[in-house]
Amino acid sequence: EYKISCFVLTDELLELFREANVLYWAKALLGLVYDFIDHIVASVSEVIPFDIPCVCFVEAGLVLSYYQDSSKPASKAASAHAGFLLKEVIDGGDKSFVKYIHNMDPSQLLDLDKFGYDFALFLAFTQYVQYVKIGGLVFISYYHGICFTLMCCTPAILTSESNRQYQAVD
């Protein structure tokens, strides 16, 4: 028998804050890669002979619903009643959702002859830049989304602190 259950509010809010924080860090780490690319491109005189993919994560926001007890009019304090992580809708149309790099294996998941292989290599490059620039402390360990316009809704961040992994959950 299938039973639907929920976390108690305090546990739910901890999970939502963790997921929001992972998205924040993933965007920052990806921004670090594009800053590195921009610096390299600006320092060479030749035109780069390939396109640099534009990768992004979904926009999201943490929303808390508060309840104020009307039976205590003197009280101005409100308590959290519910929490939600609102995420941008990914409109992929007929495109399929692809896992490029899984968080348990740093190599790309696509074979050399598969559509999107070059894009997966670019994502592996982003991991390398993050790892080197941050001194091996942290990198995005999970990439999935829609081909060539990666819109990842559940990134994972791997840190070197006892190889701890922080992953947003859907």
CYANA upper distance limits for C-alpha pairs under 8 A (distance plus 0.5 A):
  6 CYS  CA     12 GLU  CA      8.39
  7 PHE  CA     11 ASP  CA      6.26
  7 PHE  CA     12 GLU  CA      5.72
  8 VAL  CA     12 GLU  CA      6.54
  9 LEU  CA     13 LEU  CA      6.52
  9 LEU  CA     81 HIS  CA      8.14
  9 LEU  CA     82 ALA  CA      7.20
  9 LEU  CA     83 GLY  CA      8.26
 10 THR  CA     14 LEU  CA      6.86
 11 ASP  CA     15 GLU  CA      6.87
 12 GLU  CA     16 LEU  CA      6.67
 12 GLU  CA     83 GLY  CA      7.90
 13 LEU  CA     17 PHE  CA      6.48
 13 LEU  CA     83 GLY  CA      6.70
 14 LEU  CA     18 ARG  CA      6.64
 15 GLU  CA     19 GLU  CA      6.69
 16 LEU  CA     20 ALA  CA      6.64
 16 LEU  CA     62 LEU  CA      7.78
 16 LEU  CA     83 GLY  CA      7.97
 16 LEU  CA     84 PHE  CA      7.58
 16 LEU  CA     85 LEU  CA      6.87
 17 PHE  CA     21 ASN  CA      6.52
 17 PHE  CA     62 LEU  CA      7.93
 18 ARG  CA     22 VAL  CA      6.64
 18 ARG  CA    166 TYR  CA      8.43
 18 ARG  CA    168 ALA  CA      7.38
 19 GLU  CA     23 LEU  CA      6.81
 19 GLU  CA    154 THR  CA      8.47
 19 GLU  CA    167 GLN  CA      7.44
 19 GLU  CA    168 ALA  CA      4.74
 19 GLU  CA    169 VAL  CA      7.05
 20 ALA  CA     24 TYR  CA      6.73
 20 ALA  CA     60 ALA  CA      7.93
 20 ALA  CA     61 GLY  CA      7.65
 20 ALA  CA     62 LEU  CA      7.21
 20 ALA  CA     85 LEU  CA      7.90
 20 ALA  CA    168 ALA  CA      8.08
 21 ASN  CA     25 TRP  CA      6.69
 22 VAL  CA     26 ALA  CA      6.49
 22 VAL  CA    155 PRO  CA      7.50
 22 VAL  CA    156 ALA  CA      7.44
 22 VAL  CA    157 ILE  CA      7.22
 22 VAL  CA    166 TYR  CA      7.41
 22 VAL  CA    167 GLN  CA      7.16
 22 VAL  CA    168 ALA  CA      6.59
 23 LEU  CA     27 LYS  CA      6.70
 23 LEU  CA     57 PHE  CA      8.05
 23 LEU  CA     60 ALA  CA      8.43
 23 LEU  CA    154 THR  CA      8.10
 23 LEU  CA    155 PRO  CA      7.23
 23 LEU  CA    168 ALA  CA      7.91
 24 TYR  CA     28 ALA  CA      6.84
 25 TRP  CA     29 LEU  CA      6.55
 25 TRP  CA    157 ILE  CA      8.32
 26 ALA  CA     30 LEU  CA      6.60
 26 ALA  CA     57 PHE  CA      8.30
 26 ALA  CA    140 ILE  CA      6.81
 26 ALA  CA    155 PRO  CA      7.28
 26 ALA  CA    156 ALA  CA      8.31
 26 ALA  CA    157 ILE  CA      7.55
 27 LYS  CA     31 GLY  CA      6.55
 27 LYS  CA     56 CYS  CA      7.99
 27 LYS  CA     57 PHE  CA      7.22
 28 ALA  CA     32 LEU  CA      6.80
 29 LEU  CA     33 VAL  CA      7.13
 29 LEU  CA    130 GLN  CA      6.94
 29 LEU  CA    139 PHE  CA      7.59
 29 LEU  CA    140 ILE  CA      7.84
 30 LEU  CA     34 TYR  CA      7.04
 30 LEU  CA     56 CYS  CA      8.38
 30 LEU  CA    126 THR  CA      7.78
 30 LEU  CA    130 GLN  CA      8.38
 31 GLY  CA     35 ASP  CA      6.63
 32 LEU  CA     36 PHE  CA      6.74
 32 LEU  CA    130 GLN  CA      7.69
 33 VAL  CA     37 ILE  CA      6.72
 33 VAL  CA    126 THR  CA      6.52
 33 VAL  CA    129 VAL  CA      6.72
 33 VAL  CA    130 GLN  CA      7.09
 34 TYR  CA     38 ASP  CA      6.50
 35 ASP  CA     39 HIS  CA      6.67
 36 PHE  CA     40 ILE  CA      6.82
 36 PHE  CA    129 VAL  CA      8.50
 37 ILE  CA     41 VAL  CA      6.57
 38 ASP  CA     42 ALA  CA      6.56
 39 HIS  CA     43 SER  CA      6.79
 40 ILE  CA     44 VAL  CA      7.17
 41 VAL  CA     48 ILE  CA      7.94
 53 PRO  CA    119 PHE  CA      7.83
 53 PRO  CA    122 PHE  CA      8.19
 53 PRO  CA    148 PHE  CA      7.26
 53 PRO  CA    149 THR  CA      8.19
 54 CYS  CA    148 PHE  CA      8.08
 54 CYS  CA    149 THR  CA      7.01
 54 CYS  CA    150 LEU  CA      8.25
 55 VAL  CA    148 PHE  CA      8.14
 55 VAL  CA    149 THR  CA      6.38
 55 VAL  CA    150 LEU  CA      5.64
 55 VAL  CA    151 MET  CA      7.53
 56 CYS  CA    149 THR  CA      7.85
 56 CYS  CA    150 LEU  CA      6.42
 56 CYS  CA    151 MET  CA      5.97
 56 CYS  CA    152 CYS  CA      7.62
 57 PHE  CA    150 LEU  CA      7.58
 57 PHE  CA    151 MET  CA      5.28
 57 PHE  CA    152 CYS  CA      5.34
 57 PHE  CA    153 CYS  CA      6.82
 58 VAL  CA     87 LYS  CA      7.11
 58 VAL  CA     88 GLU  CA      6.05
 58 VAL  CA     89 VAL  CA      8.35
 58 VAL  CA     90 ILE  CA      8.23
 58 VAL  CA    151 MET  CA      6.07
 58 VAL  CA    152 CYS  CA      6.55
 58 VAL  CA    153 CYS  CA      6.10
 59 GLU  CA     87 LYS  CA      6.42
 59 GLU  CA     88 GLU  CA      5.79
 60 ALA  CA     85 LEU  CA      7.11
 60 ALA  CA     86 LEU  CA      5.89
 60 ALA  CA     87 LYS  CA      4.78
 60 ALA  CA     88 GLU  CA      6.60
 61 GLY  CA     85 LEU  CA      6.14
 61 GLY  CA     86 LEU  CA      5.79
 61 GLY  CA     87 LYS  CA      7.19
 62 LEU  CA     83 GLY  CA      7.81
 62 LEU  CA     84 PHE  CA      6.42
 62 LEU  CA     85 LEU  CA      5.09
 62 LEU  CA     86 LEU  CA      6.85
 63 VAL  CA     83 GLY  CA      6.23
 63 VAL  CA     84 PHE  CA      5.66
 63 VAL  CA     85 LEU  CA      6.62
 63 VAL  CA     86 LEU  CA      7.59
 64 LEU  CA     80 ALA  CA      7.10
 64 LEU  CA     81 HIS  CA      8.01
 64 LEU  CA     82 ALA  CA      6.40
 64 LEU  CA     83 GLY  CA      4.96
 64 LEU  CA     84 PHE  CA      6.91
 65 SER  CA     80 ALA  CA      6.35
 65 SER  CA     81 HIS  CA      5.95
 65 SER  CA     82 ALA  CA      5.60
 65 SER  CA     83 GLY  CA      6.60
 66 TYR  CA     78 ALA  CA      6.48
 66 TYR  CA     79 SER  CA      5.93
 66 TYR  CA     80 ALA  CA      4.87
 66 TYR  CA     81 HIS  CA      5.58
 66 TYR  CA     82 ALA  CA      7.60
 67 TYR  CA     78 ALA  CA      5.95
 67 TYR  CA     79 SER  CA      5.96
 67 TYR  CA     80 ALA  CA      6.68
 67 TYR  CA     81 HIS  CA      6.16
 68 GLN  CA     76 LYS  CA      8.08
 68 GLN  CA     77 ALA  CA      7.27
 68 GLN  CA     78 ALA  CA      4.99
 68 GLN  CA     79 SER  CA      7.08
 69 ASP  CA     73 PRO  CA      8.13
 69 ASP  CA     75 SER  CA      8.33
 69 ASP  CA     78 ALA  CA      7.67
 87 LYS  CA    153 CYS  CA      8.30
 90 ILE  CA    151 MET  CA      7.64
 92 GLY  CA     96 SER  CA      7.61
 92 GLY  CA     97 PHE  CA      8.36
 92 GLY  CA    146 ILE  CA      7.09
 95 LYS  CA    146 ILE  CA      7.11
 95 LYS  CA    147 CYS  CA      7.89
 96 SER  CA    146 ILE  CA      6.80
 96 SER  CA    147 CYS  CA      8.07
 97 PHE  CA    144 HIS  CA      7.61
 97 PHE  CA    145 GLY  CA      5.65
 97 PHE  CA    146 ILE  CA      5.44
 97 PHE  CA    147 CYS  CA      7.82
 98 VAL  CA    144 HIS  CA      6.00
 98 VAL  CA    145 GLY  CA      5.85
 98 VAL  CA    146 ILE  CA      6.55
 98 VAL  CA    147 CYS  CA      7.31
 99 LYS  CA    109 LEU  CA      7.48
 99 LYS  CA    143 TYR  CA      6.83
 99 LYS  CA    144 HIS  CA      4.69
 99 LYS  CA    145 GLY  CA      7.06
100 TYR  CA    108 GLN  CA      6.10
100 TYR  CA    109 LEU  CA      5.82
100 TYR  CA    110 LEU  CA      7.03
100 TYR  CA    120 ALA  CA      6.00
100 TYR  CA    123 LEU  CA      8.32
100 TYR  CA    142 TYR  CA      8.36
100 TYR  CA    143 TYR  CA      6.07
100 TYR  CA    144 HIS  CA      5.88
100 TYR  CA    145 GLY  CA      8.38
101 ILE  CA    105 ASP  CA      7.63
101 ILE  CA    106 PRO  CA      7.02
101 ILE  CA    107 SER  CA      6.87
101 ILE  CA    108 GLN  CA      5.24
101 ILE  CA    109 LEU  CA      6.10
101 ILE  CA    120 ALA  CA      7.68
101 ILE  CA    123 LEU  CA      8.25
101 ILE  CA    124 ALA  CA      8.12
101 ILE  CA    141 SER  CA      7.75
101 ILE  CA    142 TYR  CA      5.95
101 ILE  CA    143 TYR  CA      5.60
101 ILE  CA    144 HIS  CA      7.38
102 HIS  CA    106 PRO  CA      7.43
102 HIS  CA    107 SER  CA      8.45
102 HIS  CA    108 GLN  CA      8.06
102 HIS  CA    109 LEU  CA      7.74
102 HIS  CA    141 SER  CA      7.31
102 HIS  CA    142 TYR  CA      5.41
102 HIS  CA    143 TYR  CA      7.08
102 HIS  CA    144 HIS  CA      8.49
103 ASN  CA    141 SER  CA      5.25
103 ASN  CA    142 TYR  CA      5.10
103 ASN  CA    143 TYR  CA      8.47
103 ASN  CA    156 ALA  CA      7.38
104 MET  CA    141 SER  CA      8.37
106 PRO  CA    124 ALA  CA      7.99
106 PRO  CA    141 SER  CA      7.63
107 SER  CA    124 ALA  CA      7.58
108 GLN  CA    117 TYR  CA      8.41
108 GLN  CA    120 ALA  CA      6.25
108 GLN  CA    121 LEU  CA      7.31
108 GLN  CA    124 ALA  CA      7.32
109 LEU  CA    120 ALA  CA      8.26
110 LEU  CA    114 LYS  CA      6.61
110 LEU  CA    116 GLY  CA      7.85
110 LEU  CA    117 TYR  CA      6.11
110 LEU  CA    120 ALA  CA      7.65
111 ASP  CA    117 TYR  CA      7.04
112 LEU  CA    117 TYR  CA      6.35
113 ASP  CA    117 TYR  CA      7.71
116 GLY  CA    120 ALA  CA      6.74
116 GLY  CA    147 CYS  CA      7.06
116 GLY  CA    148 PHE  CA      7.83
117 TYR  CA    121 LEU  CA      6.82
118 ASP  CA    122 PHE  CA      6.88
119 PHE  CA    123 LEU  CA      6.90
119 PHE  CA    148 PHE  CA      7.15
120 ALA  CA    124 ALA  CA      6.79
121 LEU  CA    125 PHE  CA      6.70
122 PHE  CA    126 THR  CA      6.85
123 LEU  CA    127 GLN  CA      7.01
123 LEU  CA    143 TYR  CA      7.95
124 ALA  CA    128 TYR  CA      6.89
125 PHE  CA    129 VAL  CA      6.75
126 THR  CA    130 GLN  CA      6.66
127 GLN  CA    131 TYR  CA      6.54
127 GLN  CA    139 PHE  CA      6.28
127 GLN  CA    140 ILE  CA      6.69
127 GLN  CA    141 SER  CA      7.79
128 TYR  CA    132 VAL  CA      6.61
129 VAL  CA    133 LYS  CA      6.34
130 GLN  CA    134 ILE  CA      6.42
130 GLN  CA    136 GLY  CA      8.36
130 GLN  CA    138 VAL  CA      7.54
130 GLN  CA    139 PHE  CA      5.86
130 GLN  CA    140 ILE  CA      8.24
131 TYR  CA    135 GLY  CA      6.52
131 TYR  CA    136 GLY  CA      5.05
131 TYR  CA    137 LEU  CA      7.17
131 TYR  CA    138 VAL  CA      6.56
131 TYR  CA    139 PHE  CA      6.07
132 VAL  CA    136 GLY  CA      6.32
134 ILE  CA    138 VAL  CA      7.06
136 GLY  CA    159 THR  CA      8.50
136 GLY  CA    160 SER  CA      7.23
137 LEU  CA    159 THR  CA      5.85
137 LEU  CA    160 SER  CA      5.38
137 LEU  CA    161 GLU  CA      7.86
138 VAL  CA    157 ILE  CA      7.24
138 VAL  CA    158 LEU  CA      5.97
138 VAL  CA    159 THR  CA      4.76
138 VAL  CA    160 SER  CA      6.76
139 PHE  CA    157 ILE  CA      6.26
139 PHE  CA    158 LEU  CA      6.11
139 PHE  CA    159 THR  CA      7.33
140 ILE  CA    155 PRO  CA      7.38
140 ILE  CA    156 ALA  CA      6.31
140 ILE  CA    157 ILE  CA      5.14
140 ILE  CA    158 LEU  CA      6.80
141 SER  CA    155 PRO  CA      7.86
141 SER  CA    156 ALA  CA      5.88
141 SER  CA    157 ILE  CA      6.03
141 SER  CA    158 LEU  CA      6.29
142 TYR  CA    155 PRO  CA      6.00
142 TYR  CA    156 ALA  CA      5.69
142 TYR  CA    157 ILE  CA      7.98
143 TYR  CA    152 CYS  CA      7.11
143 TYR  CA    155 PRO  CA      6.91
144 HIS  CA    150 LEU  CA      7.37
144 HIS  CA    151 MET  CA      8.00
144 HIS  CA    152 CYS  CA      6.10
144 HIS  CA    155 PRO  CA      8.48
145 GLY  CA    149 THR  CA      8.01
145 GLY  CA    150 LEU  CA      5.29
145 GLY  CA    151 MET  CA      5.58
145 GLY  CA    152 CYS  CA      5.57
145 GLY  CA    153 CYS  CA      8.28
146 ILE  CA    150 LEU  CA      5.68
146 ILE  CA    151 MET  CA      6.79
154 THR  CA    167 GLN  CA      7.45
154 THR  CA    168 ALA  CA      5.51
154 THR  CA    169 VAL  CA      6.66
154 THR  CA    170 ASP  CA      7.35
155 PRO  CA    167 GLN  CA      6.68
155 PRO  CA    168 ALA  CA      6.56
156 ALA  CA    165 GLN  CA      7.42
156 ALA  CA    166 TYR  CA      6.17
156 ALA  CA    167 GLN  CA      4.55
156 ALA  CA    168 ALA  CA      6.73
157 ILE  CA    165 GLN  CA      6.30
157 ILE  CA    166 TYR  CA      5.66
157 ILE  CA    167 GLN  CA      6.63
158 LEU  CA    163 ASN  CA      7.20
158 LEU  CA    164 ARG  CA      6.57
158 LEU  CA    165 GLN  CA      4.95
158 LEU  CA    166 TYR  CA      6.81
159 THR  CA    163 ASN  CA      6.06
159 THR  CA    164 ARG  CA      5.93
159 THR  CA    165 GLN  CA      6.63
159 THR  CA    166 TYR  CA      8.47
160 SER  CA    164 ARG  CA      7.09
